[in-house]
Structures are given as structure tokens and as C-alpha cells.
Amino acid sequence: METLQRVYGISFPDSKMMKGWEKFQEEAKSRDHRKIGKEQELFFFHDLSPGSCFFLPRGAFIYNTLTDFIRMQDRHG
């Protein structure tokens, strides 16, 4: 049985554009919601359910507060 392998590639017309892309990628890593949520103890991900986040108490509080606010806005326009 053969296994399939996915390969990605990216190219740039010059090294200046490549360095700009690399800088953007590094900045994006620092703003990753998964990293920030873990650091601020808002939620976590479990290996058995990698696409689902599990809220911790602080994260649940923020989520519920936002949900309540959106519902109030919807009711009152």
C-alpha cells in the first residue's frame, strides 16, 4: 500500500520579499489565538478532540459576557 504525502512550496521573485514574508510569519505566530488563549488560561485543546476548544473559567466568563452583550444588541437594535 502506498502512502500519500502532501508537499507545499512557496517562492518569491527576490530575497527582499521573502524576508518580508518570513517577518510576517514570525509576527503571526506571536498573535496566534491558540498560544494567547493558553498563556492567559482562557481555553485549551485536547489531543482527542483537536478541533474543539475547552473553556477554562476565565474564558467561559468572557465568552458568556460577549454572548449576553450580542443578545442585548440584537434585542434593542
PDB file of N, CA, C and O in Angstrom:
ATOM      1  N   MET A   1       0.830  -1.172   0.000  1.00  0.00           N
ATOM      2  CA  MET A   1       0.000   0.000   0.000  1.00  0.00           C
ATOM      3  C   MET A   1       0.884   1.247   0.000  1.00  0.00           C
ATOM      4  O   MET A   1       1.825   1.360   0.785  1.00  0.00           O
ATOM      5  N   GLU A   2       0.564   2.166  -0.886  1.00  0.00           N
ATOM      6  CA  GLU A   2       1.326   3.409  -0.966  1.00  0.00           C
ATOM      7  C   GLU A   2       0.723   4.459  -0.049  1.00  0.00           C
ATOM      8  O   GLU A   2      -0.495   4.553   0.101  1.00  0.00           O
ATOM      9  N   THR A   3       1.587   5.234   0.552  1.00  0.00           N
ATOM     10  CA  THR A   3       1.090   6.343   1.363  1.00  0.00           C
ATOM     11  C   THR A   3       1.274   7.633   0.576  1.00  0.00           C
ATOM     12  O   THR A   3       2.243   7.800  -0.165  1.00  0.00           O
ATOM     13  N   LEU A   4       0.337   8.521   0.754  1.00  0.00           N
ATOM     14  CA  LEU A   4       0.417   9.810   0.084  1.00  0.00           C
ATOM     15  C   LEU A   4       1.075  10.823   1.001  1.00  0.00           C
ATOM     16  O   LEU A   4       0.943  10.768   2.224  1.00  0.00           O
ATOM     17  N   GLN A   5       1.774  11.731   0.386  1.00  0.00           N
ATOM     18  CA  GLN A   5       2.434  12.774   1.151  1.00  0.00           C
ATOM     19  C   GLN A   5       2.149  14.109   0.481  1.00  0.00           C
ATOM     20  O   GLN A   5       2.271  14.240  -0.737  1.00  0.00           O
ATOM     21  N   ARG A   6       1.773  15.088   1.272  1.00  0.00           N
ATOM     22  CA  ARG A   6       1.483  16.413   0.737  1.00  0.00           C
ATOM     23  C   ARG A   6       2.712  17.291   0.923  1.00  0.00           C
ATOM     24  O   ARG A   6       3.304  17.336   2.002  1.00  0.00           O
ATOM     25  N   VAL A   7       3.081  17.979  -0.133  1.00  0.00           N
ATOM     26  CA  VAL A   7       4.246  18.856  -0.100  1.00  0.00           C
ATOM     27  C   VAL A   7       3.795  20.261  -0.492  1.00  0.00           C
ATOM     28  O   VAL A   7       3.085  20.441  -1.481  1.00  0.00           O
ATOM     29  N   TYR A   8       4.208  21.239   0.282  1.00  0.00           N
ATOM     30  CA  TYR A   8       3.894  22.632  -0.015  1.00  0.00           C
ATOM     31  C   TYR A   8       5.172  23.365  -0.394  1.00  0.00           C
ATOM     32  O   TYR A   8       6.255  23.039   0.091  1.00  0.00           O
ATOM     33  N   GLY A   9       5.038  24.343  -1.251  1.00  0.00           N
ATOM     34  CA  GLY A   9       6.176  25.163  -1.616  1.00  0.00           C
ATOM     35  C   GLY A   9       5.745  26.603  -1.809  1.00  0.00           C
ATOM     36  O   GLY A   9       4.577  26.888  -2.073  1.00  0.00           O
ATOM     37  N   ILE A  10       6.691  27.493  -1.675  1.00  0.00           N
ATOM     38  CA  ILE A  10       6.414  28.912  -1.873  1.00  0.00           C
ATOM     39  C   ILE A  10       7.667  29.531  -2.468  1.00  0.00           C
ATOM     40  O   ILE A  10       8.786  29.157  -2.115  1.00  0.00           O
ATOM     41  N   SER A  11       7.470  30.482  -3.372  1.00  0.00           N
ATOM     42  CA  SER A  11       8.627  31.128  -3.988  1.00  0.00           C
ATOM     43  C   SER A  11       8.389  32.633  -4.068  1.00  0.00           C
ATOM     44  O   SER A  11       7.255  33.109  -4.014  1.00  0.00           O
ATOM     45  N   PHE A  12       9.481  33.354  -4.196  1.00  0.00           N
ATOM     46  CA  PHE A  12       9.428  34.810  -4.243  1.00  0.00           C
ATOM     47  C   PHE A  12      10.337  35.305  -5.356  1.00  0.00           C
ATOM     48  O   PHE A  12      11.350  34.676  -5.663  1.00  0.00           O
ATOM     49  N   PRO A  13       9.974  36.438  -5.965  1.00  0.00           N
ATOM     50  CA  PRO A  13      10.810  36.979  -7.040  1.00  0.00           C
ATOM     51  C   PRO A  13      12.181  37.463  -6.557  1.00  0.00           C
ATOM     52  O   PRO A  13      13.151  37.452  -7.314  1.00  0.00           O
ATOM     53  N   ASP A  14      12.251  37.888  -5.290  1.00  0.00           N
ATOM     54  CA  ASP A  14      13.544  38.341  -4.764  1.00  0.00           C
ATOM     55  C   ASP A  14      13.627  38.070  -3.262  1.00  0.00           C
ATOM     56  O   ASP A  14      12.625  37.766  -2.614  1.00  0.00           O
ATOM     57  N   SER A  15      14.831  38.185  -2.729  1.00  0.00           N
ATOM     58  CA  SER A  15      15.051  37.855  -1.316  1.00  0.00           C
ATOM     59  C   SER A  15      14.393  38.869  -0.381  1.00  0.00           C
ATOM     60  O   SER A  15      14.054  38.529   0.753  1.00  0.00           O
ATOM     61  N   LYS A  16      14.210  40.104  -0.837  1.00  0.00           N
ATOM     62  CA  LYS A  16      13.565  41.125  -0.007  1.00  0.00           C
ATOM     63  C   LYS A  16      12.120  40.723   0.294  1.00  0.00           C
ATOM     64  O   LYS A  16      11.666  40.847   1.432  1.00  0.00           O
ATOM     65  N   MET A  17      11.412  40.252  -0.701  1.00  0.00           N
ATOM     66  CA  MET A  17      10.031  39.809  -0.498  1.00  0.00           C
ATOM     67  C   MET A  17       9.983  38.586   0.410  1.00  0.00           C
ATOM     68  O   MET A  17       9.076  38.458   1.233  1.00  0.00           O
ATOM     69  N   MET A  18      10.955  37.688   0.265  1.00  0.00           N
ATOM     70  CA  MET A  18      10.996  36.504   1.113  1.00  0.00           C
ATOM     71  C   MET A  18      11.229  36.901   2.574  1.00  0.00           C
ATOM     72  O   MET A  18      10.582  36.360   3.470  1.00  0.00           O
ATOM     73  N   LYS A  19      12.128  37.822   2.816  1.00  0.00           N
ATOM     74  CA  LYS A  19      12.388  38.271   4.187  1.00  0.00           C
ATOM     75  C   LYS A  19      11.158  38.950   4.786  1.00  0.00           C
ATOM     76  O   LYS A  19      10.877  38.784   5.973  1.00  0.00           O
ATOM     77  N   GLY A  20      10.426  39.709   3.978  1.00  0.00           N
ATOM     78  CA  GLY A  20       9.190  40.331   4.447  1.00  0.00           C
ATOM     79  C   GLY A  20       8.156  39.292   4.831  1.00  0.00           C
ATOM     80  O   GLY A  20       7.467  39.433   5.841  1.00  0.00           O
ATOM     81  N   TRP A  21       8.049  38.244   4.017  1.00  0.00           N
ATOM     82  CA  TRP A  21       7.110  37.155   4.314  1.00  0.00           C
ATOM     83  C   TRP A  21       7.516  36.423   5.590  1.00  0.00           C
ATOM     84  O   TRP A  21       6.666  36.094   6.418  1.00  0.00           O
ATOM     85  N   GLU A  22       8.810  36.168   5.750  1.00  0.00           N
ATOM     86  CA  GLU A  22       9.297  35.493   6.957  1.00  0.00           C
ATOM     87  C   GLU A  22       9.003  36.327   8.202  1.00  0.00           C
ATOM     88  O   GLU A  22       8.616  35.781   9.235  1.00  0.00           O
ATOM     89  N   LYS A  23       9.182  37.635   8.111  1.00  0.00           N
ATOM     90  CA  LYS A  23       8.894  38.522   9.242  1.00  0.00           C
ATOM     91  C   LYS A  23       7.401  38.479   9.573  1.00  0.00           C
ATOM     92  O   LYS A  23       7.018  38.419  10.741  1.00  0.00           O
ATOM     93  N   PHE A  24       6.568  38.510   8.537  1.00  0.00           N
ATOM     94  CA  PHE A  24       5.122  38.439   8.737  1.00  0.00           C
ATOM     95  C   PHE A  24       4.736  37.130   9.424  1.00  0.00           C
ATOM     96  O   PHE A  24       3.881  37.129  10.310  1.00  0.00           O
ATOM     97  N   GLN A  25       5.352  36.023   9.029  1.00  0.00           N
ATOM     98  CA  GLN A  25       5.058  34.723   9.633  1.00  0.00           C
ATOM     99  C   GLN A  25       5.443  34.702  11.108  1.00  0.00           C
ATOM    100  O   GLN A  25       4.709  34.157  11.932  1.00  0.00           O
ATOM    101  N   GLU A  26       6.580  35.287  11.446  1.00  0.00           N
ATOM    102  CA  GLU A  26       7.008  35.345  12.846  1.00  0.00           C
ATOM    103  C   GLU A  26       6.044  36.188  13.682  1.00  0.00           C
ATOM    104  O   GLU A  26       5.706  35.819  14.807  1.00  0.00           O
ATOM    105  N   GLU A  27       5.604  37.317  13.128  1.00  0.00           N
ATOM    106  CA  GLU A  27       4.645  38.166  13.842  1.00  0.00           C
ATOM    107  C   GLU A  27       3.311  37.445  14.019  1.00  0.00           C
ATOM    108  O   GLU A  27       2.666  37.574  15.060  1.00  0.00           O
ATOM    109  N   ALA A  28       2.902  36.696  13.014  1.00  0.00           N
ATOM    110  CA  ALA A  28       1.635  35.957  13.097  1.00  0.00           C
ATOM    111  C   ALA A  28       1.701  34.899  14.197  1.00  0.00           C
ATOM    112  O   ALA A  28       0.704  34.659  14.879  1.00  0.00           O
ATOM    113  N   LYS A  29       2.851  34.267  14.377  1.00  0.00           N
ATOM    114  CA  LYS A  29       2.998  33.268  15.442  1.00  0.00           C
ATOM    115  C   LYS A  29       2.799  33.894  16.818  1.00  0.00           C
ATOM    116  O   LYS A  29       2.243  33.264  17.717  1.00  0.00           O
ATOM    117  N   SER A  30       3.253  35.129  16.978  1.00  0.00           N
ATOM    118  CA  SER A  30       3.108  35.781  18.283  1.00  0.00           C
ATOM    119  C   SER A  30       1.663  36.189  18.562  1.00  0.00           C
ATOM    120  O   SER A  30       1.297  36.411  19.716  1.00  0.00           O
ATOM    121  N   ARG A  31       0.836  36.290  17.515  1.00  0.00           N
ATOM    122  CA  ARG A  31      -0.574  36.664  17.684  1.00  0.00           C
ATOM    123  C   ARG A  31      -1.509  35.467  17.561  1.00  0.00           C
ATOM    124  O   ARG A  31      -2.722  35.652  17.459  1.00  0.00           O
ATOM    125  N   ASP A  32      -0.991  34.271  17.567  1.00  0.00           N
ATOM    126  CA  ASP A  32      -1.797  33.060  17.396  1.00  0.00           C
ATOM    127  C   ASP A  32      -2.757  32.893  18.573  1.00  0.00           C
ATOM    128  O   ASP A  32      -2.334  32.863  19.729  1.00  0.00           O
ATOM    129  N   HIS A  33      -4.046  32.784  18.274  1.00  0.00           N
ATOM    130  CA  HIS A  33      -5.055  32.698  19.336  1.00  0.00           C
ATOM    131  C   HIS A  33      -4.869  31.464  20.211  1.00  0.00           C
ATOM    132  O   HIS A  33      -5.212  31.489  21.393  1.00  0.00           O
ATOM    133  N   ARG A  34      -4.332  30.387  19.647  1.00  0.00           N
ATOM    134  CA  ARG A  34      -4.115  29.180  20.458  1.00  0.00           C
ATOM    135  C   ARG A  34      -3.052  29.423  21.519  1.00  0.00           C
ATOM    136  O   ARG A  34      -3.186  28.980  22.659  1.00  0.00           O
ATOM    137  N   LYS A  35      -2.007  30.121  21.138  1.00  0.00           N
ATOM    138  CA  LYS A  35      -0.926  30.439  22.082  1.00  0.00           C
ATOM    139  C   LYS A  35      -1.408  31.429  23.143  1.00  0.00           C
ATOM    140  O   LYS A  35      -1.165  31.235  24.334  1.00  0.00           O
ATOM    141  N   ILE A  36      -2.088  32.484  22.710  1.00  0.00           N
ATOM    142  CA  ILE A  36      -2.563  33.515  23.637  1.00  0.00           C
ATOM    143  C   ILE A  36      -3.582  32.939  24.617  1.00  0.00           C
ATOM    144  O   ILE A  36      -3.519  33.221  25.813  1.00  0.00           O
ATOM    145  N   GLY A  37      -4.516  32.138  24.119  1.00  0.00           N
ATOM    146  CA  GLY A  37      -5.531  31.539  24.988  1.00  0.00           C
ATOM    147  C   GLY A  37      -4.926  30.642  26.050  1.00  0.00           C
ATOM    148  O   GLY A  37      -5.391  30.612  27.190  1.00  0.00           O
ATOM    149  N   LYS A  38      -3.888  29.913  25.675  1.00  0.00           N
ATOM    150  CA  LYS A  38      -3.213  29.041  26.643  1.00  0.00           C
ATOM    151  C   LYS A  38      -2.459  29.869  27.682  1.00  0.00           C
ATOM    152  O   LYS A  38      -2.526  29.585  28.878  1.00  0.00           O
ATOM    153  N   GLU A  39      -1.738  30.901  27.217  1.00  0.00           N
ATOM    154  CA  GLU A  39      -0.969  31.748  28.137  1.00  0.00           C
ATOM    155  C   GLU A  39      -1.864  32.477  29.130  1.00  0.00           C
ATOM    156  O   GLU A  39      -1.500  32.641  30.294  1.00  0.00           O
ATOM    157  N   GLN A  40      -3.035  32.914  28.674  1.00  0.00           N
ATOM    158  CA  GLN A  40      -3.937  33.670  29.541  1.00  0.00           C
ATOM    159  C   GLN A  40      -4.943  32.776  30.264  1.00  0.00           C
ATOM    160  O   GLN A  40      -5.852  33.263  30.935  1.00  0.00           O
ATOM    161  N   GLU A  41      -4.768  31.477  30.120  1.00  0.00           N
ATOM    162  CA  GLU A  41      -5.627  30.480  30.769  1.00  0.00           C
ATOM    163  C   GLU A  41      -7.104  30.708  30.455  1.00  0.00           C
ATOM    164  O   GLU A  41      -7.952  30.708  31.348  1.00  0.00           O
ATOM    165  N   LEU A  42      -7.396  30.904  29.154  1.00  0.00           N
ATOM    166  CA  LEU A  42      -8.770  31.100  28.711  1.00  0.00           C
ATOM    167  C   LEU A  42      -9.391  29.797  28.210  1.00  0.00           C
ATOM    168  O   LEU A  42     -10.568  29.531  28.452  1.00  0.00           O
ATOM    169  N   PHE A  43      -8.598  28.993  27.514  1.00  0.00           N
ATOM    170  CA  PHE A  43      -9.090  27.730  26.975  1.00  0.00           C
ATOM    171  C   PHE A  43      -7.910  26.817  26.671  1.00  0.00           C
ATOM    172  O   PHE A  43      -6.753  27.231  26.734  1.00  0.00           O
ATOM    173  N   PHE A  44      -8.224  25.565  26.340  1.00  0.00           N
ATOM    174  CA  PHE A  44      -7.182  24.620  25.950  1.00  0.00           C
ATOM    175  C   PHE A  44      -7.736  23.684  24.886  1.00  0.00           C
ATOM    176  O   PHE A  44      -8.948  23.594  24.691  1.00  0.00           O
ATOM    177  N   PHE A  45      -6.848  23.000  24.211  1.00  0.00           N
ATOM    178  CA  PHE A  45      -7.212  21.995  23.220  1.00  0.00           C
ATOM    179  C   PHE A  45      -6.737  20.644  23.726  1.00  0.00           C
ATOM    180  O   PHE A  45      -5.677  20.541  24.344  1.00  0.00           O
ATOM    181  N   HIS A  46      -7.523  19.614  23.464  1.00  0.00           N
ATOM    182  CA  HIS A  46      -7.165  18.267  23.894  1.00  0.00           C
ATOM    183  C   HIS A  46      -6.801  17.435  22.669  1.00  0.00           C
ATOM    184  O   HIS A  46      -7.381  17.612  21.598  1.00  0.00           O
ATOM    185  N   ASP A  47      -5.839  16.526  22.829  1.00  0.00           N
ATOM    186  CA  ASP A  47      -5.391  15.689  21.718  1.00  0.00           C
ATOM    187  C   ASP A  47      -6.510  14.833  21.134  1.00  0.00           C
ATOM    188  O   ASP A  47      -6.508  14.552  19.936  1.00  0.00           O
ATOM    189  N   LEU A  48      -7.458  14.417  21.958  1.00  0.00           N
ATOM    190  CA  LEU A  48      -8.535  13.560  21.472  1.00  0.00           C
ATOM    191  C   LEU A  48      -9.587  14.333  20.678  1.00  0.00           C
ATOM    192  O   LEU A  48     -10.392  13.733  19.965  1.00  0.00           O
ATOM    193  N   SER A  49      -9.582  15.644  20.797  1.00  0.00           N
ATOM    194  CA  SER A  49     -10.530  16.484  20.059  1.00  0.00           C
ATOM    195  C   SER A  49      -9.805  17.752  19.605  1.00  0.00           C
ATOM    196  O   SER A  49     -10.067  18.835  20.129  1.00  0.00           O
ATOM    197  N   PRO A  50      -8.893  17.625  18.632  1.00  0.00           N
ATOM    198  CA  PRO A  50      -8.013  18.737  18.286  1.00  0.00           C
ATOM    199  C   PRO A  50      -8.713  19.975  17.724  1.00  0.00           C
ATOM    200  O   PRO A  50      -8.154  21.069  17.800  1.00  0.00           O
ATOM    201  N   GLY A  51      -9.898  19.842  17.174  1.00  0.00           N
ATOM    202  CA  GLY A  51     -10.582  20.997  16.605  1.00  0.00           C
ATOM    203  C   GLY A  51     -11.481  21.727  17.575  1.00  0.00           C
ATOM    204  O   GLY A  51     -12.068  22.751  17.226  1.00  0.00           O
ATOM    205  N   SER A  52     -11.600  21.218  18.784  1.00  0.00           N
ATOM    206  CA  SER A  52     -12.511  21.810  19.768  1.00  0.00           C
ATOM    207  C   SER A  52     -11.723  22.443  20.905  1.00  0.00           C
ATOM    208  O   SER A  52     -10.769  21.863  21.424  1.00  0.00           O
ATOM    209  N   CYS A  53     -12.143  23.648  21.278  1.00  0.00           N
ATOM    210  CA  CYS A  53     -11.510  24.254  22.447  1.00  0.00           C
ATOM    211  C   CYS A  53     -12.402  24.015  23.658  1.00  0.00           C
ATOM    212  O   CYS A  53     -13.625  23.932  23.545  1.00  0.00           O
ATOM    213  N   PHE A  54     -11.774  23.909  24.799  1.00  0.00           N
ATOM    214  CA  PHE A  54     -12.476  23.711  26.060  1.00  0.00           C
ATOM    215  C   PHE A  54     -12.192  24.935  26.917  1.00  0.00           C
ATOM    216  O   PHE A  54     -11.044  25.221  27.260  1.00  0.00           O
ATOM    217  N   PHE A  55     -13.260  25.654  27.256  1.00  0.00           N
ATOM    218  CA  PHE A  55     -13.096  26.889  28.011  1.00  0.00           C
ATOM    219  C   PHE A  55     -12.737  26.610  29.461  1.00  0.00           C
ATOM    220  O   PHE A  55     -13.298  25.723  30.103  1.00  0.00           O
ATOM    221  N   LEU A  56     -11.798  27.380  29.950  1.00  0.00           N
ATOM    222  CA  LEU A  56     -11.481  27.422  31.368  1.00  0.00           C
ATOM    223  C   LEU A  56     -12.364  28.512  31.984  1.00  0.00           C
ATOM    224  O   LEU A  56     -12.989  29.267  31.240  1.00  0.00           O
ATOM    225  N   PRO A  57     -12.438  28.622  33.307  1.00  0.00           N
ATOM    226  CA  PRO A  57     -13.374  29.580  33.920  1.00  0.00           C
ATOM    227  C   PRO A  57     -13.270  31.013  33.388  1.00  0.00           C
ATOM    228  O   PRO A  57     -14.294  31.642  33.120  1.00  0.00           O
ATOM    229  N   ARG A  58     -12.072  31.529  33.233  1.00  0.00           N
ATOM    230  CA  ARG A  58     -11.923  32.905  32.734  1.00  0.00           C
ATOM    231  C   ARG A  58     -12.391  33.029  31.293  1.00  0.00           C
ATOM    232  O   ARG A  58     -13.018  34.021  30.922  1.00  0.00           O
ATOM    233  N   GLY A  59     -12.088  32.026  30.484  1.00  0.00           N
ATOM    234  CA  GLY A  59     -12.531  32.049  29.092  1.00  0.00           C
ATOM    235  C   GLY A  59     -14.036  31.929  28.974  1.00  0.00           C
ATOM    236  O   GLY A  59     -14.650  32.580  28.129  1.00  0.00           O
ATOM    237  N   ALA A  60     -14.637  31.094  29.822  1.00  0.00           N
ATOM    238  CA  ALA A  60     -16.095  30.945  29.816  1.00  0.00           C
ATOM    239  C   ALA A  60     -16.760  32.249  30.230  1.00  0.00           C
ATOM    240  O   ALA A  60     -17.796  32.619  29.677  1.00  0.00           O
ATOM    241  N   PHE A  61     -16.177  32.948  31.196  1.00  0.00           N
ATOM    242  CA  PHE A  61     -16.733  34.232  31.628  1.00  0.00           C
ATOM    243  C   PHE A  61     -16.733  35.233  30.473  1.00  0.00           C
ATOM    244  O   PHE A  61     -17.737  35.903  30.230  1.00  0.00           O
ATOM    245  N   ILE A  62     -15.614  35.334  29.765  1.00  0.00           N
ATOM    246  CA  ILE A  62     -15.519  36.261  28.632  1.00  0.00           C
ATOM    247  C   ILE A  62     -16.507  35.866  27.543  1.00  0.00           C
ATOM    248  O   ILE A  62     -17.204  36.722  26.998  1.00  0.00           O
ATOM    249  N   TYR A  63     -16.572  34.579  27.224  1.00  0.00           N
ATOM    250  CA  TYR A  63     -17.491  34.096  26.190  1.00  0.00           C
ATOM    251  C   TYR A  63     -18.937  34.427  26.554  1.00  0.00           C
ATOM    252  O   TYR A  63     -19.682  34.939  25.718  1.00  0.00           O
ATOM    253  N   ASN A  64     -19.336  34.142  27.784  1.00  0.00           N
ATOM    254  CA  ASN A  64     -20.716  34.401  28.210  1.00  0.00           C
ATOM    255  C   ASN A  64     -21.026  35.899  28.236  1.00  0.00           C
ATOM    256  O   ASN A  64     -22.133  36.307  27.887  1.00  0.00           O
ATOM    257  N   THR A  65     -20.065  36.710  28.643  1.00  0.00           N
ATOM    258  CA  THR A  65     -20.263  38.156  28.653  1.00  0.00           C
ATOM    259  C   THR A  65     -20.480  38.678  27.235  1.00  0.00           C
ATOM    260  O   THR A  65     -21.373  39.492  27.001  1.00  0.00           O
ATOM    261  N   LEU A  66     -19.674  38.215  26.297  1.00  0.00           N
ATOM    262  CA  LEU A  66     -19.844  38.628  24.903  1.00  0.00           C
ATOM    263  C   LEU A  66     -21.172  38.150  24.332  1.00  0.00           C
ATOM    264  O   LEU A  66     -21.842  38.888  23.609  1.00  0.00           O
ATOM    265  N   THR A  67     -21.552  36.926  24.652  1.00  0.00           N
ATOM    266  CA  THR A  67     -22.827  36.386  24.175  1.00  0.00           C
ATOM    267  C   THR A  67     -23.990  37.214  24.707  1.00  0.00           C
ATOM    268  O   THR A  67     -24.909  37.544  23.958  1.00  0.00           O
ATOM    269  N   ASP A  68     -23.957  37.550  25.983  1.00  0.00           N
ATOM    270  CA  ASP A  68     -25.015  38.379  26.570  1.00  0.00           C
ATOM    271  C   ASP A  68     -25.075  39.754  25.902  1.00  0.00           C
ATOM    272  O   ASP A  68     -26.159  40.266  25.623  1.00  0.00           O
ATOM    273  N   PHE A  69     -23.921  40.341  25.652  1.00  0.00           N
ATOM    274  CA  PHE A  69     -23.870  41.650  25.004  1.00  0.00           C
ATOM    275  C   PHE A  69     -24.478  41.590  23.602  1.00  0.00           C
ATOM    276  O   PHE A  69     -25.261  42.460  23.223  1.00  0.00           O
ATOM    277  N   ILE A  70     -24.117  40.568  22.841  1.00  0.00           N
ATOM    278  CA  ILE A  70     -24.648  40.422  21.482  1.00  0.00           C
ATOM    279  C   ILE A  70     -26.157  40.226  21.514  1.00  0.00           C
ATOM    280  O   ILE A  70     -26.869  40.789  20.682  1.00  0.00           O
ATOM    281  N   ARG A  71     -26.649  39.446  22.450  1.00  0.00           N
ATOM    282  CA  ARG A  71     -28.097  39.247  22.568  1.00  0.00           C
ATOM    283  C   ARG A  71     -28.809  40.555  22.896  1.00  0.00           C
ATOM    284  O   ARG A  71     -29.872  40.837  22.343  1.00  0.00           O
ATOM    285  N   MET A  72     -28.235  41.353  23.788  1.00  0.00           N
ATOM    286  CA  MET A  72     -28.841  42.648  24.127  1.00  0.00           C
ATOM    287  C   MET A  72     -28.863  43.568  22.910  1.00  0.00           C
ATOM    288  O   MET A  72     -29.854  44.257  22.666  1.00  0.00           O
ATOM    289  N   GLN A  73     -27.782  43.576  22.156  1.00  0.00           N
ATOM    290  CA  GLN A  73     -27.726  44.408  20.959  1.00  0.00           C
ATOM    291  C   GLN A  73     -28.765  43.966  19.935  1.00  0.00           C
ATOM    292  O   GLN A  73     -29.376  44.796  19.261  1.00  0.00           O
ATOM    293  N   ASP A  74     -28.959  42.674  19.825  1.00  0.00           N
ATOM    294  CA  ASP A  74     -29.930  42.138  18.871  1.00  0.00           C
ATOM    295  C   ASP A  74     -31.355  42.518  19.277  1.00  0.00           C
ATOM    296  O   ASP A  74     -32.178  42.841  18.420  1.00  0.00           O
ATOM    297  N   ARG A  75     -31.643  42.482  20.561  1.00  0.00           N
ATOM    298  CA  ARG A  75     -32.988  42.813  21.052  1.00  0.00           C
ATOM    299  C   ARG A  75     -33.304  44.299  20.922  1.00  0.00           C
ATOM    300  O   ARG A  75     -34.412  44.680  20.546  1.00  0.00           O
ATOM    301  N   HIS A  76     -32.321  45.124  21.236  1.00  0.00           N
ATOM    302  CA  HIS A  76     -32.573  46.563  21.312  1.00  0.00           C
ATOM    303  C   HIS A  76     -32.082  47.340  20.091  1.00  0.00           C
ATOM    304  O   HIS A  76     -32.231  48.560  20.020  1.00  0.00           O
ATOM    305  N   GLY A  77     -31.508  46.638  19.155  1.00  0.00           N
ATOM    306  CA  GLY A  77     -31.087  47.304  17.924  1.00  0.00           C
ATOM    307  C   GLY A  77     -29.865  48.035  18.030  1.00  0.00           C
ATOM    308  O   GLY A  77     -29.418  48.635  17.052  1.00  0.00           O
TER     309      GLY A  77
END
